C-alpha cells in the first residue's frame, strides 16, 4: 500500500471513530447532576471571595505596584542622562498601566461576585413566576 492510500485509510478511520453526538449528564437518585466536578457556589462563598478581593488582593496589589513604582523612579533619577533612564521610564510606564488594569479587573470581579447572588435569586423568582402564570387546559380536570 502506498503512502497516499495508507494516509487516506487512516483519515477515514479517524473520521469514522469520531463521535459527533451530544451527551447529557443524567441525574443521580438525589437529583443532582452526575457530571464531573462541583461548579456550584453559595451566596456566602461569593460574598467571602468578594471580601477577600477587597481586604487582601486590592490593597496588596496597590502596595506592590506603589513599591515598584517608587523603586523605578529612584532608578530613573539615578541614571539621568543615560539611555538606561529612558528604558527604565518605559518599563515604569508599562508597569503602571498593568497595575491599573489589574486593579480594574479585581474591582470588576469583586462587583460581579457581589451581584451574582442577587441575579441568580431574581432569575429563580422570575422562572417560578412564569411557571405559576402558565395555565394548561389540564388545570382543574
HELIX and SHEET records of a PDB file:
HELIX    1   1 UNK A    3  UNK A   17  1                                  15    
HELIX    2   2 UNK A   43  UNK A   52  1                                  10    
HELIX    3   3 UNK A   53  UNK A   57  3                                   5    
HELIX    4   4 UNK A   58  UNK A   78  1                                  21    
HELIX    5   5 UNK A   83  UNK A  133  1                                  51    
END                                                                             
